Amino acid sequence: MHFAFKTLSATLIALAMSASHAQVRTERNIGLELASQIAAAGVAACAEKGYAVAVTVVDRAGTVKAVQRADAAGPHTLGSSQQKAYTSASAKASTLMMMENAQKNAGAANLVYLPGFLLLGGGLPIKAGNDVIGGIGIGGAPGGHLDDQCAQAALEKVKEQLK
C-alpha cells in the first residue's frame, strides 16, 4: 500500500508539473525591421500606381509596429490602415474576404459592430509559414480592392523572409 501511495504521489506531481509547463507558450511574432520593410513596400506598391496611401503593420496581437504615410495621403488613411491591419491580424483573414462574406451572410454582417474592425479591402494577415505573425492594412487607394492589391504586392516583396 505504501508503494502504491508513493507511485500515485509521483504520478500526481508529474501531471502537475506537465500541466504547469503546458501554460508556457512560444509564439512567432513580427519584428520591427520586417514590419518597417513591409510598410515601405506597401507605400511603394501603391505609389507605382499613382495612389497616396498610409500603411500600418501590426504584430500578432494587433499592436502597431510600423506606420508609413505617403506625402499626399489624406489624414483619414491612417485610421483606416490601422483598423484594416488590426482586423486582418485578429481575424487571421483578408478584410476584403470578410467584407464579401458579411455582404452575403446576415450573421457575419454583425462584424461591422466590433470595435476596431473595418471590413473594407486592404487588410491582410502576415503569415510566417502557417503562423499569423501580424497584419498589414492599407488605406487611401480609390477602392479597397486596390488597397488589397498593394498589400499583396508588399507581402510578395518580403515573401522569402516569411518562411
C-alpha positions as CSV (number, residue, x, y, z in Angstrom):
1,M,0.0,0.0,0.0
2,H,2.9,2.3,0.8
3,F,4.4,1.7,-2.6
4,A,1.0,2.4,-4.3
5,F,0.8,5.7,-2.4
6,K,4.3,6.7,-3.5
7,T,3.5,5.8,-7.1
8,L,0.3,7.7,-7.0
9,S,2.0,10.8,-5.5
10,A,4.8,10.7,-8.1
11,T,2.2,10.4,-10.9
12,L,0.2,13.4,-9.5
13,I,3.4,15.5,-9.1
14,A,4.4,14.6,-12.7
15,L,1.0,15.6,-14.0
16,A,1.0,18.9,-12.1
17,M,4.5,19.7,-13.4
18,S,3.5,18.9,-17.0
19,A,0.3,21.0,-16.7
20,S,2.3,24.0,-15.4
21,H,4.7,23.7,-18.3
22,A,1.8,23.5,-20.7
23,Q,1.0,27.1,-19.8
24,V,4.2,28.4,-21.3
25,R,3.7,29.2,-25.0
26,T,6.2,30.0,-27.7
27,E,4.7,32.2,-30.4
28,R,6.1,33.7,-33.5
29,N,5.7,37.4,-34.0
30,I,6.8,40.1,-36.4
31,G,9.8,42.2,-35.7
32,L,10.3,45.9,-36.2
33,E,12.7,45.6,-39.1
34,L,10.4,43.3,-41.1
35,A,7.3,45.4,-40.2
36,S,9.1,48.6,-41.5
37,Q,10.1,46.8,-44.7
38,I,6.5,45.7,-45.3
39,A,5.1,49.2,-44.6
40,A,7.6,50.8,-47.0
41,A,6.8,48.2,-49.7
42,G,3.1,48.9,-49.3
43,V,3.6,52.6,-49.8
44,A,5.9,52.0,-52.8
45,A,3.5,49.5,-54.4
46,C,0.6,52.0,-54.3
47,A,2.9,54.9,-55.4
48,E,3.8,52.9,-58.6
49,K,0.1,53.0,-59.4
50,G,-0.3,56.7,-58.5
51,Y,-2.0,56.1,-55.1
52,A,-1.0,58.1,-52.0
53,V,-1.7,55.8,-49.1
54,A,-1.0,55.0,-45.4
55,V,0.2,51.6,-44.4
56,T,0.1,50.2,-40.9
57,V,1.7,46.9,-39.8
58,V,0.6,45.3,-36.6
59,D,2.0,42.4,-34.6
60,R,0.1,39.2,-33.9
61,A,-1.8,40.9,-31.0
62,G,-2.9,43.8,-33.2
63,T,-0.4,46.3,-31.7
64,V,1.1,48.8,-34.1
65,K,4.7,48.0,-35.1
66,A,5.2,50.3,-38.1
67,V,3.4,53.1,-40.0
68,Q,4.2,54.9,-43.2
69,R,2.1,57.6,-44.8
70,A,2.8,58.9,-48.3
71,D,3.3,62.7,-48.5
72,A,0.0,63.3,-50.3
73,A,-2.1,60.7,-48.4
74,G,-5.2,62.1,-46.6
75,P,-5.3,62.1,-42.8
76,H,-8.2,59.6,-42.8
77,T,-5.9,57.0,-44.4
78,L,-4.0,56.5,-41.1
79,G,-7.1,55.3,-39.2
80,S,-8.4,53.1,-41.9
81,S,-5.0,51.4,-42.4
82,Q,-4.7,50.7,-38.7
83,Q,-8.2,49.3,-38.4
84,K,-7.7,47.1,-41.5
85,A,-4.4,45.8,-40.1
86,Y,-5.9,45.1,-36.7
87,T,-8.9,43.3,-38.3
88,S,-6.8,41.1,-40.5
89,A,-4.4,40.1,-37.8
90,S,-7.0,39.4,-35.2
91,A,-9.4,37.5,-37.5
92,K,-6.5,35.9,-39.4
93,A,-8.2,36.7,-42.6
94,S,-8.3,39.2,-45.5
95,T,-10.6,42.2,-44.9
96,L,-11.8,42.0,-48.5
97,M,-12.8,38.4,-48.0
98,M,-14.5,39.3,-44.7
99,M,-16.4,42.2,-46.3
100,E,-17.6,40.0,-49.1
101,N,-18.7,37.3,-46.6
102,A,-20.5,39.9,-44.5
103,Q,-22.4,41.1,-47.6
104,K,-23.6,37.6,-48.4
105,N,-24.2,36.3,-44.8
106,A,-26.5,38.1,-42.5
107,G,-24.8,36.5,-39.4
108,A,-21.4,37.8,-40.5
109,A,-22.9,41.3,-41.1
110,N,-22.7,41.9,-37.4
111,L,-18.9,42.0,-37.6
112,V,-19.1,45.7,-38.6
113,Y,-20.1,46.4,-35.0
114,L,-17.0,45.0,-33.4
115,P,-14.8,47.9,-32.1
116,G,-11.7,48.4,-34.2
117,F,-13.0,46.2,-37.1
118,L,-13.1,47.6,-40.6
119,L,-14.5,45.4,-43.3
120,L,-13.0,47.1,-46.4
121,G,-10.4,45.7,-48.7
122,G,-6.8,46.4,-47.9
123,G,-6.1,44.3,-44.8
124,L,-4.2,41.0,-45.0
125,P,-2.8,38.7,-42.3
126,I,1.0,38.4,-42.4
127,K,2.0,34.7,-42.1
128,A,5.3,33.0,-41.5
129,G,4.6,29.5,-42.6
130,N,1.2,28.7,-41.1
131,D,1.5,31.2,-38.2
132,V,-0.1,34.6,-38.3
133,I,2.6,36.9,-37.0
134,G,0.8,40.2,-37.8
135,G,-1.3,42.1,-40.2
136,I,-0.9,44.8,-42.9
137,G,-3.5,47.4,-43.6
138,I,-3.5,49.9,-46.5
139,G,-5.9,52.9,-46.8
140,G,-6.1,55.6,-49.5
141,A,-6.3,54.0,-52.9
142,P,-9.5,54.7,-54.8
143,G,-11.1,51.4,-53.7
144,G,-10.5,48.7,-51.2
145,H,-9.7,46.2,-53.9
146,L,-6.8,48.4,-54.9
147,D,-5.5,48.7,-51.3
148,D,-5.7,44.9,-51.2
149,Q,-3.6,44.6,-54.4
150,C,-0.9,46.9,-52.9
151,A,-0.9,44.9,-49.6
152,Q,-0.5,41.7,-51.6
153,A,2.4,43.3,-53.5
154,A,4.1,44.3,-50.3
155,L,3.9,40.8,-48.9
156,E,5.2,39.4,-52.1
157,K,8.2,41.6,-51.8
158,V,9.2,40.1,-48.5
159,K,8.0,36.5,-49.0
160,E,11.4,35.0,-48.7
161,Q,11.7,36.4,-45.1
162,L,8.3,34.8,-44.2
163,K,9.2,31.2,-44.5
